[in-house]
Amino acid sequence: MGVVRSRDPRARQMRLTKHLFFDRLTVKTLKWWSLVAGVAALAETPGWGMEIAWTRMAGQWPVEASPLVGRFTSGDQTEILIVNRGGQVLLWSAEGKPIGDGQDGAVCQLPTNRWTTALTRVEAEGGARFVVASVEGLVVGLDAKFQKLWQHKLPGETSWGRAVPAVVASNLVFSDQSGTATCLNPNGHMVWTNALGAGPCKSPPQTFSLKPGEDSVLVPAGSTLFCCDSDGRIRWRRELDQEILTRPEVLSFGERQIILCGTASGALFAFNTAGEILWQRATDDTFSNWIVFLPRRNAEPLILFTGLWGNLHAVDVQGRHVWTHLFRAKTRAAPLVLDTDGDGRSEVFVPTFHQHVYAFDETGALTDDVRLSGVMPSALVPITGSLSNHHELLVTTTTLLGYRLKAGLPRSPYGPTPVAQVVTLHPPATGEWDENPALLVNNPRGGLVNVQLSLTDTQGWTRIVGRLTSRSAFEIPLPRLVSNRVWSLRATARDVAGKILDAKEWTPTQRRSVEPAQTSVDGLRAWATPSFAAFDETRLTPSRREILAGETKLVSVSSLYLDEVDEAAFVVGSTRDEFTRARVTLSRLARTDGAAFGGSVVLREVISTGSVNGERVPDALPALGEAGLIAIPPRRAVKIWVSVDAHGAQPGNYTGVVSIASLTADVTKIELPVHVEVLNLRMPRNFPLTLCTWDYVPNRWFASRSNEVLDDMARHGVDVFPRTIIPSAKADAAGKLAIDWSALDAELARLERRGKILFHLGHPPIEFTTQKTDAEKRPVELDYIRALRDHLRERGRGYADFAFYLLDEPGLDNGLNLHVLMDAGELFREADPKLLTYTDPVAGLSWKDYERIEPLVDVWAPNMRLVSGLLSGDPRSARILKQRTVWSYECVSQVKSLSPLCYNRANAWRAKFFGLSGIGFWTHSTTEVDHWFAGKGINDEYALVYPGELPVPSVRWEAVRDGLEDIAAVTLLEEQIQRCRRAGTKGQLVQQAEETLRIAERDVMELSDEAFTESRDFLRAGDRVIGHTWADQNAFRRYRKQFAELTLALASE
């Protein structure tokens, strides 16, 4: 369609000052240089580091847009403007102090829409000073006092976070998903519009000048790139291979201009100003939204862009790949390219959807990794630091937070670390190339170390993987692409000052098979394996790692405490071409003195079940039963889990034999020795941490045999029980109550001596025989609550034995239902201030709302993501963790795809680190979905057990108990440390124990960090597995052995 001109003549000359990350980078004349050699060697000097200068709350809604920095009021001080998704415009000082009188410094409330794009500042003789567009396509102009001057509705919606106008002459050009470009002047009047008719405009338009005074605008629409003049008339159009995903960008250097954009096929296109294609390059990735440029000293600039699901790419002006830094996290923001310290070298800053800001140098090496709180959809913004030639950075998140980052050496978010020393790198052995090869890093002192792994192909394209970590031992898995090309690999380990601690170079050689070192008889093979080691039913021989660990010939449970449950495992593989039915039996376990093991052992088959993500997960653990029968498919393997319960056992070393006998006559029996080491250390009767799993038994899965179900829960540490069984009541005209206690009494009997009850109760369920006003109902409701209190006391439950569950997840809807909690909390406070109340807030809870509910809540259980905000200075986390009783809970989705070690087991460790007294998981078995089958939606696999006559445990359920036992072992060790400190004895051993605890605690915090971010927020559907490595599962075993040895040594006289 043609251009439609507006008749409004009042367009005035203006100057538009845009946020730095939207600026077009114009690179001054550069001599053409060849590519700098040695990219794969990586920089030998440390890069720019970041630390948090301050953290501030940013209103009632998540912040999706970058801040705007400038001088906005009458003073000469730098200020910050932020718009959040709900349309609050906040004005802060450069120090993050609220200037506006509203919530968290609000100065304006935009109309009810979704506001996800930054404000654009307009400087003109008249009209708006600020313009902003919503997802719904509403464009609003604000005056210098942040009052609405005008609004204009675009024909269609805009793309999330990309409603960025282009500046054409004196006007602003917006595009929308109707495929229309609209030009507005500063007064909000339409100058022209052009319905391009080529598909939706999902990426913003961009301006460039062919020559001074001759502006053009580039508008992507569908798969077509349009070049229009300043009046909206089309100069040229170019059809590309697929939909355009990035805003067009113009790189100017010398006398040349190159137009660049990326498409849905992963192709990067370069054009001249006449629209002719100069080159096209496949990127092997899906584009995110933006392209930026990296100027370099004595070299041509680089073209930078991120993939939608991770990776930072650098391409030269001829379209050749230079480097790609590989990482796995969604990105929507433009990388910020900035010389932060005035040294002539630019840094690159990339915020991600999994709570991390990455900093890279010009060669693509990782220089810092800062953990914040929440999704970061928008670009970082520079703000002048204390030195005029230095910059600091602003970043906002969807957890209602704003941060300012300043220069500083990289640091661990989990506390001080020693200087990294004696760090060694171990490339994979040749034989490991068939088995998920990885670079192993040993860092025994737990110092902060920066490890860079680079892989360069024969075309000179270098892939880089960086890790900034204080973990004592970890692996960097080699990318899958290594297996099918010729590569040169190099790894370096540096301390935070840039000193090289170790370096390795290697070239993968020809693969060779692994020699089997397992018991093998007549087509059946069996070998021991760690219980949490990866299992692949198609692998019929032990992995090289299993062989090198020397554990394939012995099924072993070591360092087992009295009254503890632990596990071992073994694999049985069949090379036969038909199904094999076999019987698995375990002999009597006994010590050398003949004493039998007094505990119990259960053999369970590890069954793989489907996940929402799409993979099969070795997770269900049904017991083999009295017959001990297993069925092995042709050329497949099965894994057997050996659960050992030391309740009733005596200390000592017990041995026995597990036998695998095929029911087929021509296959001989296989035997594996079994060893169980029981220490003279006893688990406490009650774990140091409480556990809540929202079971609501009897429920749909377990309608009967409730006591047996609850007994199993107790064995796993559950001692907090939310319940919806509330006595019904009737009130006569005089307000006299008749309460039916029968259902409650049955529930109290079921839960007697099992733990605390959380009653879901707001207003009591009272049936009034006559019409009553709320005011008239109030005294009757108070009488009901007091009667319930007294009845519970008569049944042996005092104030500490129950609490009232006021509201589930306040903050989930950004405060819309907070009145429910307020109303109920005030009712209980009036009835009896000693009654305990409970709630479980999430990170959508604003500071204003937190302050409203704080006086009404006694037991706090924020989700672990909100708790973890303490690491980056979240004021809500800091305040909540000062309360008397603080637990946490977890409810991330697609949990089958999460490592049971990094998520289920580590949850207790994280609670211990933050000083909490309890943890929770949604849910034990409250679901309508049968977990034996793959779920269809992201909320279809929360349950920790599988349905059966009684609960069938999962690997995840066992890991929950293991985590509670880990912290019990930590607590026993800490008690011995304190005892020795008071006595002034064993000082060196005490120091060793404290250092061991420090390293172990930080190791688990780091290895689990990613699992405690909602995977659907930052990983692509079908790619949401967050696993653990061989080093991870070894770490837990190593810690428990060390804890036991140190506890025994400190306890000895």
Secondary structure, 3 states (H helix, E strand, C coil): CCEEECCCCCCCCEEEECCHHHCCCECCCCCCCCCCCCHHHCCCCCCCCEEEEEEEECCCCCCCCCCEEECCCCCCCCEEEEECCCCEEEEEECCCCECCCCHHHEEEECCCCCCCCCCEEEEECCCCCEEEECCCCEEEEECCCCCEEEEEECCCCCCCCCCCCEEECCEEEEECCCCEEEEECCCCCEEEEEECCCCCCCCCCEEEEEECCEEEEEEEECCEEEEEECCCCEEEEEECCCCECCCCEEEEECCEEEEEEEECCCEEEEECCCCCEEEEEECCCCEEEEEEEEEECCEEEEEEEEECCEEEEEECCCCCEEEEECCCCCCCCCCEEECCCCCCCCEEEEECCCCEEEEECCCCCEEEEEECCCCCCCCCEEEECCCCCCEEEEEEECCCEEEEEEECCCCCCCCCCCCCCCCEEECCCHHHHHCCCEEEEECCCCCCEEEEEEEEECCCCEEEEEEEECCCEEEEECCHHHHHCCEEEEEEEEECCCCEEEEEEECCCCCCCCCCCCEEECCEEEEEECCCCCCCCCCCCCCHHHHHCCCCCCEEEEEEEECCEEEEEEEEEECCCCCEEEEEEECCCECCCCCECCCEEEEEEEEEEECCCCCEEEEECCECCCCCEEEECCCCEEEEEEEEECCCCCCEEEEEEEEEEECCCCCCCEEEEEEEEEEEEECCCCCCCEEECCCCCCCCCCCCCHHHHHHHHHHCCCCEEEECCCCCEEECCCCCEEECCHHHHHHHHHCCCCCEEEEECCCCCEEECCCCCHHHHHHHHHHHHHHHHHHHHHCCCCHHHEEEEEECCCCCCCCCCHHHHHHHHHHHHHHCCCCCEEECCCCCCCHHHHHHHHHHCCEECCEHHHHHHHHHCCHHHHHHCCCCEEECEECCCCHHHECHHHHHHHHHHHHHHHCCCEEEECCCCCCCCCCCCCCCCCCCCCCCEECCCCCEEEHHHHHHHHHHHHHHHHHHHHHHHHHHHHHCCCHHHHHHHHHHHHHHHHHHHHHHCHHHCCHHHHCCCCCCCECCCHHHHHHHHHHHHHHHHHHHHHHCC
